[in-house]
Amino acid sequence: MAATLDIRRDVILKPYTTMKCGGPAVFFAEPDSADEVGEAFGFAAKEGIPVQVLGAGSNVLISDKGFDGLVIKIGRNMSAIDTVIRDGVGVISCQAGSTLASFGAECLKEGLAGAEFCCGIPGNVGGAVYMNAGAYGRQMEDIVTEVTYWKDGDIKTVKGSDAGFGYRTSIFENMEDAVILGMTCEVPEGDKEQIKAYAEELRQKRVNSQPLNLPSAGSTFKRPEGYYAGKLIEDAGLKGFGLDDSGAMVSEKHAGFVVNSKGSASASDVYRLIRYIQDKVFETSGVRLEPEVRLIGDFS
Ligand SMILES: Cc1cc2nc3c(=O)[nH]c(=O)nc-3n(C[C@H](O)[C@H](O)[C@H](O)COP(=O)(O)OP(=O)(O)OC[C@H]3O[C@@H](n4cnc5c(N)ncnc54)[C@H](O)[C@@H]3O)c2cc1C
């Protein structure tokens, strides 16, 4: 079969992240099918280069040096959503590049309950499954029944219950060169107005508590057992703190978020601040914060 995948060179990754920093990918492709994912991996194998999968880029910090390999972005080219409702249960199949917002909106439109938490998370379905994204007491593992993924040239499926979901993790974290292609979820029918009202309540909570007007990657750190990262950071006196005038700073609104407040901080500005916060919080509380944000590329 003739090659159809457009593989571009030296693509700056900053616009592909919500933190708005990061250098170039030597190669970059946006496949629109499992076949094209395979094609991308074939290209990488031929070139002898590593592959990095990217979704909406809302939970990553990409090095200023970029990525010395092929970045495969799973996005709008693979974003179909298909819903069937039977016996009061909605079965929704989404391709990995659909946004969580559009998945959430589909549930709202169809009067399906239990996915309201997805509406305000700015990631894609693939990234959400990989991270077991969650909010307000619910997470992907509560609704995902099956995940389809590409690995070693094959398309495989795994049941939600076997997907190794844990706090902000899944089996995919330890699976090399696997690409999530899609998920199937099951959610029950409910009262349309109640579902809408609840989604709106959660949206309002976010607007009130999170710095949504500034570039960030969401919660910078995982929640340590028994604590809240934001509270520990605030108690360390770091709310609103920046190391310099780069604009990389701890949000004034929510200390759990590191923001790129001027939109011009480099990844190393953000990275230095993350390390500083870890040290300072350890000093004041004895708790070592672990980044939730995935670091991509070389930060040495
Ligand atoms: C303002 C804001 C609010 C947020 N609120 C929340 C929240 O409430 N709850 C929450 O859990 N998160 C939250 N996040 C973080 C983020 O949106 C989620 O983690 C989201 O699920 C990441 O999805 P993504 O598509 O952006 O993944 P990316 O950031 O692109 O990637 C994250 C990881 O997933 C991998 N990945 C992505 N797609 C695939 C795929 N198709 N196949 C294999 N691997 C893949 C990447 O390699 C990377 O390791 C927030 C972020 C922001 C900016």
The ligand as an SDF file (V2000), in Angstrom:
LIG
                    3D

 53 58  0  0  0  0  0  0  0  0999 V2000
   -6.9380   23.4610   33.2310 C   0  0  0  0  0  0  0  0  0  0  0  0
   -6.7130   21.9750   33.3800 C   0  0  0  0  0  0  0  0  0  0  0  0
   -7.5430   21.2300   34.1990 C   0  0  0  0  0  0  0  0  0  0  0  0
   -7.3390   19.8540   34.3480 C   0  0  0  0  0  0  0  0  0  0  0  0
   -8.1740   19.1460   35.1630 N   0  0  0  0  0  0  0  0  0  0  0  0
   -7.9850   17.8310   35.3000 C   0  0  0  0  0  0  0  0  0  0  0  0
   -8.8450   17.0540   36.1590 C   0  0  0  0  0  0  0  0  0  0  0  0
   -9.7880   17.5600   36.7540 O   0  0  0  0  0  0  0  0  0  0  0  0
   -8.5960   15.7280   36.2780 N   0  0  0  0  0  0  0  0  0  0  0  0
   -7.5700   15.1150   35.6260 C   0  0  0  0  0  0  0  0  0  0  0  0
   -7.4000   13.8930   35.7730 O   0  0  0  0  0  0  0  0  0  0  0  0
   -6.7380   15.8110   34.8060 N   0  0  0  0  0  0  0  0  0  0  0  0
   -6.9280   17.1340   34.6350 C   0  0  0  0  0  0  0  0  0  0  0  0
   -6.0860   17.8500   33.8140 N   0  0  0  0  0  0  0  0  0  0  0  0
   -4.9570   17.1520   33.1550 C   0  0  0  0  0  0  0  0  0  0  0  0
   -5.2830   16.5540   31.7720 C   0  0  0  0  0  0  0  0  0  0  0  0
   -6.3090   17.2930   31.1220 O   0  0  0  0  0  0  0  0  0  0  0  0
   -5.6600   15.0850   31.8550 C   0  0  0  0  0  0  0  0  0  0  0  0
   -4.6500   14.3120   32.4490 O   0  0  0  0  0  0  0  0  0  0  0  0
   -5.9700   14.5120   30.4580 C   0  0  0  0  0  0  0  0  0  0  0  0
   -6.5390   13.2450   30.6100 O   0  0  0  0  0  0  0  0  0  0  0  0
   -4.7220   14.3780   29.5820 C   0  0  0  0  0  0  0  0  0  0  0  0
   -5.1480   14.0640   28.2710 O   0  0  0  0  0  0  0  0  0  0  0  0
   -4.3450   14.5820   26.9950 P   0  0  0  0  0  0  0  0  0  0  0  0
   -5.0360   14.0800   25.7920 O   0  0  0  0  0  0  0  0  0  0  0  0
   -4.1220   16.0440   27.0870 O   0  0  0  0  0  0  0  0  0  0  0  0
   -2.9850   13.8020   27.1950 O   0  0  0  0  0  0  0  0  0  0  0  0
   -1.5110   14.3410   26.9170 P   0  0  0  0  0  0  0  0  0  0  0  0
   -1.2090   15.4380   27.8870 O   0  0  0  0  0  0  0  0  0  0  0  0
   -1.3220   14.6350   25.4930 O   0  0  0  0  0  0  0  0  0  0  0  0
   -0.6620   13.0500   27.3150 O   0  0  0  0  0  0  0  0  0  0  0  0
   -0.6310   12.5740   28.6490 C   0  0  0  0  0  0  0  0  0  0  0  0
    0.0090   11.1790   28.6310 C   0  0  0  0  0  0  0  0  0  0  0  0
   -0.8680   10.2900   27.9390 O   0  0  0  0  0  0  0  0  0  0  0  0
   -0.1860    9.6650   26.8380 C   0  0  0  0  0  0  0  0  0  0  0  0
   -1.1700    9.5400   25.7450 N   0  0  0  0  0  0  0  0  0  0  0  0
   -2.0070   10.5020   25.2800 C   0  0  0  0  0  0  0  0  0  0  0  0
   -2.7810   10.0010   24.3030 N   0  0  0  0  0  0  0  0  0  0  0  0
   -2.4200    8.7110   24.1360 C   0  0  0  0  0  0  0  0  0  0  0  0
   -2.8470    7.6600   23.2650 C   0  0  0  0  0  0  0  0  0  0  0  0
   -3.8230    7.8330   22.3620 N   0  0  0  0  0  0  0  0  0  0  0  0
   -2.2210    6.4620   23.3650 N   0  0  0  0  0  0  0  0  0  0  0  0
   -1.2370    6.2600   24.2610 C   0  0  0  0  0  0  0  0  0  0  0  0
   -0.7930    7.2050   25.1070 N   0  0  0  0  0  0  0  0  0  0  0  0
   -1.3850    8.4110   25.0570 C   0  0  0  0  0  0  0  0  0  0  0  0
    0.9620   10.5960   26.4940 C   0  0  0  0  0  0  0  0  0  0  0  0
    2.0320    9.9000   25.8950 O   0  0  0  0  0  0  0  0  0  0  0  0
    1.3350   11.1560   27.8760 C   0  0  0  0  0  0  0  0  0  0  0  0
    2.2030   10.2690   28.5480 O   0  0  0  0  0  0  0  0  0  0  0  0
   -6.2740   19.2200   33.6510 C   0  0  0  0  0  0  0  0  0  0  0  0
   -5.4540   19.9730   32.7980 C   0  0  0  0  0  0  0  0  0  0  0  0
   -5.6630   21.3400   32.6450 C   0  0  0  0  0  0  0  0  0  0  0  0
   -4.7790   22.1210   31.7290 C   0  0  0  0  0  0  0  0  0  0  0  0
  1  2  1  0
  2  3  1  0
  2 52  2  0
  3  4  2  0
  4  5  1  0
  4 50  1  0
  5  6  2  0
  6  7  1  0
  6 13  1  0
  7  8  2  0
  7  9  1  0
  9 10  1  0
 10 11  2  0
 10 12  1  0
 12 13  2  0
 13 14  1  0
 14 15  1  0
 14 50  1  0
 15 16  1  0
 16 17  1  0
 16 18  1  0
 18 19  1  0
 18 20  1  0
 20 21  1  0
 20 22  1  0
 22 23  1  0
 23 24  1  0
 24 25  2  0
 24 26  1  0
 24 27  1  0
 27 28  1  0
 28 29  2  0
 28 30  1  0
 28 31  1  0
 31 32  1  0
 32 33  1  0
 33 34  1  0
 33 48  1  0
 34 35  1  0
 35 36  1  0
 35 46  1  0
 36 37  1  0
 36 45  1  0
 37 38  2  0
 38 39  1  0
 39 40  1  0
 39 45  2  0
 40 41  1  0
 40 42  2  0
 42 43  1  0
 43 44  2  0
 44 45  1  0
 46 47  1  0
 46 48  1  0
 48 49  1  0
 50 51  2  0
 51 52  1  0
 52 53  1  0
M  END
$$$$
